[in-house]
Amino acid sequence: MPDTYLADKTLAERYGVTRNTIWRWHRERPDFPRAVRLSSNCTRWKLAEILRWEADQMLDHADALEAESEVAA
């Protein structure tokens, strides 16, 4: 099955941010998936890596909520 790739514009729409924010995350967040250069004028992100990153973000959020509830108890 071939990989599906997403453009920065698609990611920006997905997360409700600007394209500049996507590129800033790429530069500054080591956990954000790395872009793949498909040609000299075409850089994309693998959908599978984006989905994995999203799942990790949800797990991290759930862990933080669980830790908060343990502290409050």
C-alpha positions, 0 to 999 in steps of 0.5 A: 500500500503506497504512503499518503502524504499531506501538505503543510496547508492540509496540516494547517487546516487539520489543526486550525493553525497557519502554515507558518505554525506547521513549519515552526513545529517542524523546526522547534518540536522534536516530537513533531513528524519530520517532513519528507522532501519529494522533489525540489519544490515539494515537501510533505508529511507522511499521514501514518507519522502524523496519525502516530504523533496525534495518538501520542499527543492524546496519550500524553494528554490522558496521562497528564489528566490522570496524574492531575486526578491522582494529585487532587484525590 
